[in-house]
Amino acid sequence: MRRLTWEMRLGIFLVAASAVIYTAKFLVLGDPENTYYYVFNALGLVVFQIFCNSSEPCLLV
């Protein structure tokens, strides 16, 4: 079996941390529509963040 690199472990940790935070937000505030809005808004912007966070100038602006 292949070992996980530190990048893969970091990615798994960040996804798990996001799930915990959104679950806590849902349990405390109890507003699923607002939580779903933030989750899908964050997922939609991931592509732009990948392009704009590289060492090269942002190609999308």
N, CA, C and O atoms as a GROMACS GRO file, in nm:
protein
  244
    1MET      N    1   0.084  -0.118   0.000
    1MET     CA    2   0.000   0.000   0.000
    1MET      C    3   0.089   0.125   0.000
    1MET      O    4   0.192   0.130   0.067
    2ARG      N    5   0.047   0.221  -0.074
    2ARG     CA    6   0.125   0.344  -0.088
    2ARG      C    7   0.105   0.435   0.033
    2ARG      O    8  -0.007   0.451   0.083
    3ARG      N    9   0.213   0.494   0.078
    3ARG     CA   10   0.205   0.586   0.193
    3ARG      C   11   0.151   0.721   0.149
    3ARG      O   12   0.171   0.764   0.035
    4LEU      N   13   0.083   0.786   0.238
    4LEU     CA   14   0.029   0.919   0.210
    4LEU      C   15   0.138   1.023   0.228
    4LEU      O   16   0.213   1.020   0.326
    5THR      N   17   0.148   1.114   0.133
    5THR     CA   18   0.244   1.224   0.145
    5THR      C   19   0.190   1.326   0.246
    5THR      O   20   0.074   1.320   0.285
    6TRP      N   21   0.275   1.417   0.286
    6TRP     CA   22   0.233   1.517   0.383
    6TRP      C   23   0.126   1.608   0.322
    6TRP      O   24   0.040   1.658   0.394
    7GLU      N   25   0.130   1.628   0.190
    7GLU     CA   26   0.028   1.710   0.125
    7GLU      C   27  -0.109   1.643   0.132
    7GLU      O   28  -0.211   1.708   0.155
    8MET      N   29  -0.110   1.511   0.110
    8MET     CA   30  -0.236   1.437   0.116
    8MET      C   31  -0.291   1.436   0.259
    8MET      O   32  -0.412   1.451   0.279
    9ARG      N   33  -0.203   1.417   0.356
    9ARG     CA   34  -0.248   1.419   0.496
    9ARG      C   35  -0.301   1.556   0.534
    9ARG      O   36  -0.402   1.567   0.605
   10LEU      N   37  -0.234   1.662   0.488
   10LEU     CA   38  -0.280   1.797   0.515
   10LEU      C   39  -0.417   1.821   0.451
   10LEU      O   40  -0.506   1.879   0.514
   11GLY      N   41  -0.435   1.776   0.328
   11GLY     CA   42  -0.564   1.792   0.260
   11GLY      C   43  -0.676   1.719   0.333
   11GLY      O   44  -0.785   1.773   0.348
   12ILE      N   45  -0.649   1.598   0.377
   12ILE     CA   46  -0.750   1.522   0.452
   12ILE      C   47  -0.783   1.593   0.584
   12ILE      O   48  -0.899   1.601   0.623
   13PHE      N   49  -0.681   1.643   0.651
   13PHE     CA   50  -0.704   1.716   0.775
   13PHE      C   51  -0.788   1.841   0.753
   13PHE      O   52  -0.879   1.869   0.830
   14LEU      N   53  -0.758   1.917   0.647
   14LEU     CA   54  -0.833   2.040   0.621
   14LEU      C   55  -0.979   2.012   0.585
   14LEU      O   56  -1.068   2.085   0.628
   15VAL      N   57  -1.003   1.908   0.507
   15VAL     CA   58  -1.140   1.871   0.474
   15VAL      C   59  -1.215   1.828   0.600
   15VAL      O   60  -1.331   1.866   0.619
   16ALA      N   61  -1.150   1.749   0.685
   16ALA     CA   62  -1.214   1.706   0.809
   16ALA      C   63  -1.241   1.825   0.902
   16ALA      O   64  -1.346   1.832   0.966
   17ALA      N   65  -1.146   1.918   0.910
   17ALA     CA   66  -1.166   2.036   0.993
   17ALA      C   67  -1.282   2.121   0.941
   17ALA      O   68  -1.360   2.174   1.020
   18SER      N   69  -1.293   2.134   0.810
   18SER     CA   70  -1.405   2.208   0.753
   18SER      C   71  -1.538   2.141   0.786
   18SER      O   72  -1.635   2.208   0.819
   19ALA      N   73  -1.542   2.009   0.776
   19ALA     CA   74  -1.664   1.936   0.808
   19ALA      C   75  -1.704   1.958   0.954
   19ALA      O   76  -1.822   1.975   0.985
   20VAL      N   77  -1.607   1.956   1.044
   20VAL     CA   78  -1.635   1.979   1.186
   20VAL      C   79  -1.687   2.120   1.209
   20VAL      O   80  -1.782   2.140   1.284
   21ILE      N   81  -1.625   2.217   1.145
   21ILE     CA   82  -1.666   2.357   1.163
   21ILE      C   83  -1.807   2.380   1.108
   21ILE      O   84  -1.888   2.444   1.174
   22TYR      N   85  -1.836   2.329   0.989
   22TYR     CA   86  -1.970   2.347   0.933
   22TYR      C   87  -2.075   2.272   1.014
   22TYR      O   88  -2.188   2.319   1.027
   23THR      N   89  -2.040   2.155   1.068
   23THR     CA   90  -2.134   2.082   1.153
   23THR      C   91  -2.162   2.159   1.281
   23THR      O   92  -2.277   2.168   1.325
   24ALA      N   93  -2.059   2.215   1.342
   24ALA     CA   94  -2.078   2.295   1.463
   24ALA      C   95  -2.163   2.419   1.433
   24ALA      O   96  -2.250   2.455   1.512
   25LYS      N   97  -2.138   2.482   1.320
   25LYS     CA   98  -2.218   2.599   1.281
   25LYS      C   99  -2.364   2.560   1.264
   25LYS      O  100  -2.454   2.632   1.306
   26PHE      N  101  -2.387   2.446   1.201
   26PHE     CA  102  -2.524   2.399   1.181
   26PHE      C  103  -2.592   2.368   1.315
   26PHE      O  104  -2.708   2.402   1.335
   27LEU      N  105  -2.519   2.302   1.405
   27LEU     CA  106  -2.577   2.266   1.534
   27LEU      C  107  -2.604   2.387   1.622
   27LEU      O  108  -2.705   2.391   1.694
   28VAL      N  109  -2.517   2.486   1.618
   28VAL     CA  110  -2.533   2.604   1.702
   28VAL      C  111  -2.639   2.697   1.646
   28VAL      O  112  -2.727   2.743   1.719
   29LEU      N  113  -2.632   2.726   1.517
   29LEU     CA  114  -2.724   2.824   1.458
   29LEU      C  115  -2.854   2.760   1.407
   29LEU      O  116  -2.958   2.826   1.404
   30GLY      N  117  -2.848   2.634   1.368
   30GLY     CA  118  -2.968   2.564   1.325
   30GLY      C  119  -3.030   2.615   1.196
   30GLY      O  120  -3.150   2.599   1.175
   31ASP      N  121  -2.952   2.676   1.110
   31ASP     CA  122  -3.004   2.728   0.983
   31ASP      C  123  -2.938   2.654   0.868
   31ASP      O  124  -2.833   2.697   0.820
   32PRO      N  125  -2.998   2.544   0.820
   32PRO     CA  126  -2.931   2.464   0.716
   32PRO      C  127  -2.918   2.538   0.583
   32PRO      O  128  -2.820   2.516   0.512
   33GLU      N  129  -3.012   2.623   0.548
   33GLU     CA  130  -3.003   2.694   0.419
   33GLU      C  131  -2.882   2.786   0.416
   33GLU      O  132  -2.812   2.792   0.315
   34ASN      N  133  -2.858   2.856   0.524
   34ASN     CA  134  -2.743   2.946   0.532
   34ASN      C  135  -2.612   2.866   0.526
   34ASN      O  136  -2.517   2.907   0.460
   35THR      N  137  -2.608   2.753   0.596
   35THR     CA  138  -2.488   2.669   0.596
   35THR      C  139  -2.462   2.612   0.457
   35THR      O  140  -2.348   2.613   0.410
   36TYR      N  141  -2.566   2.564   0.389
   36TYR     CA  142  -2.550   2.511   0.253
   36TYR      C  143  -2.500   2.620   0.159
   36TYR      O  144  -2.417   2.594   0.072
   37TYR      N  145  -2.551   2.741   0.176
   37TYR     CA  146  -2.506   2.853   0.092
   37TYR      C  147  -2.355   2.875   0.107
   37TYR      O  148  -2.285   2.890   0.008
   38TYR      N  149  -2.307   2.877   0.230
   38TYR     CA  150  -2.164   2.899   0.254
   38TYR      C  151  -2.079   2.784   0.201
   38TYR      O  152  -1.971   2.807   0.147
   39VAL      N  153  -2.127   2.660   0.218
   39VAL     CA  154  -2.050   2.544   0.170
   39VAL      C  155  -2.035   2.550   0.019
   39VAL      O  156  -1.924   2.537  -0.033
   40PHE      N  157  -2.146   2.569  -0.053
   40PHE     CA  158  -2.138   2.570  -0.199
   40PHE      C  159  -2.068   2.694  -0.252
   40PHE      O  160  -2.006   2.689  -0.358
   41ASN      N  161  -2.079   2.805  -0.182
   41ASN     CA  162  -2.006   2.925  -0.222
   41ASN      C  163  -1.855   2.901  -0.210
   41ASN      O  164  -1.778   2.939  -0.299
   42ALA      N  165  -1.813   2.838  -0.101
   42ALA     CA  166  -1.670   2.809  -0.081
   42ALA      C  167  -1.620   2.709  -0.186
   42ALA      O  168  -1.511   2.726  -0.239
   43LEU      N  169  -1.700   2.607  -0.216
   43LEU     CA  170  -1.658   2.508  -0.317
   43LEU      C  171  -1.649   2.571  -0.456
   43LEU      O  172  -1.561   2.535  -0.535
   44GLY      N  173  -1.737   2.663  -0.485
   44GLY     CA  174  -1.735   2.728  -0.616
   44GLY      C  175  -1.613   2.817  -0.636
   44GLY      O  176  -1.570   2.838  -0.750
   45LEU      N  177  -1.559   2.870  -0.530
   45LEU     CA  178  -1.445   2.962  -0.542
   45LEU      C  179  -1.310   2.891  -0.534
   45LEU      O  180  -1.206   2.954  -0.552
   46VAL      N  181  -1.309   2.763  -0.507
   46VAL     CA  182  -1.183   2.690  -0.495
   46VAL      C  183  -1.102   2.697  -0.624
   46VAL      O  184  -0.981   2.714  -0.619
   47VAL      N  185  -1.168   2.683  -0.737
   47VAL     CA  186  -1.098   2.685  -0.866
   47VAL      C  187  -1.025   2.818  -0.885
   47VAL      O  188  -0.910   2.820  -0.928
   48PHE      N  189  -1.092   2.928  -0.854
   48PHE     CA  190  -1.028   3.059  -0.869
   48PHE      C  191  -0.913   3.078  -0.771
   48PHE      O  192  -0.812   3.140  -0.804
   49GLN      N  193  -0.927   3.026  -0.650
   49GLN     CA  194  -0.821   3.038  -0.552
   49GLN      C  195  -0.698   2.959  -0.594
   49GLN      O  196  -0.585   3.003  -0.568
   50ILE      N  197  -0.717   2.846  -0.657
   50ILE     CA  198  -0.602   2.767  -0.704
   50ILE      C  199  -0.524   2.844  -0.810
   50ILE      O  200  -0.401   2.848  -0.806
   51PHE      N  201  -0.595   2.905  -0.904
   51PHE     CA  202  -0.527   2.980  -1.010
   51PHE      C  203  -0.460   3.105  -0.957
   51PHE      O  204  -0.352   3.141  -1.003
   52CYS      N  205  -0.521   3.172  -0.860
   52CYS     CA  206  -0.469   3.300  -0.814
   52CYS      C  207  -0.369   3.289  -0.700
   52CYS      O  208  -0.306   3.390  -0.666
   53ASN      N  209  -0.351   3.174  -0.641
   53ASN     CA  210  -0.256   3.159  -0.532
   53ASN      C  211  -0.123   3.099  -0.574
   53ASN      O  212  -0.039   3.067  -0.490
   54SER      N  213  -0.103   3.084  -0.704
   54SER     CA  214   0.025   3.032  -0.749
   54SER      C  215   0.127   3.144  -0.749
   54SER      O  216   0.094   3.260  -0.726
   55SER      N  217   0.252   3.109  -0.776
   55SER     CA  218   0.358   3.211  -0.776
   55SER      C  219   0.351   3.300  -0.899
   55SER      O  220   0.408   3.409  -0.900
   56GLU      N  221   0.279   3.255  -1.002
   56GLU     CA  222   0.262   3.334  -1.123
   56GLU      C  223   0.152   3.438  -1.101
   56GLU      O  224   0.069   3.421  -1.011
   57PRO      N  225   0.148   3.544  -1.180
   57PRO     CA  226   0.037   3.640  -1.170
   57PRO      C  227  -0.095   3.571  -1.202
   57PRO      O  228  -0.100   3.475  -1.279
   58CYS      N  229  -0.200   3.621  -1.142
   58CYS     CA  230  -0.333   3.562  -1.160
   58CYS      C  231  -0.379   3.579  -1.306
   58CYS      O  232  -0.381   3.690  -1.358
   59LEU      N  233  -0.414   3.469  -1.369
   59LEU     CA  234  -0.453   3.472  -1.510
   59LEU      C  235  -0.600   3.507  -1.530
   59LEU      O  236  -0.642   3.534  -1.642
   60LEU      N  237  -0.677   3.506  -1.421
   60LEU     CA  238  -0.821   3.527  -1.433
   60LEU      C  239  -0.864   3.671  -1.414
   60LEU      O  240  -0.980   3.704  -1.435
   61VAL      N  241  -0.771   3.757  -1.375
   61VAL     CA  242  -0.806   3.896  -1.348
   61VAL      C  243  -0.776   3.980  -1.469
   61VAL      O  244  -0.798   4.101  -1.467
   0.00000   0.00000   0.00000
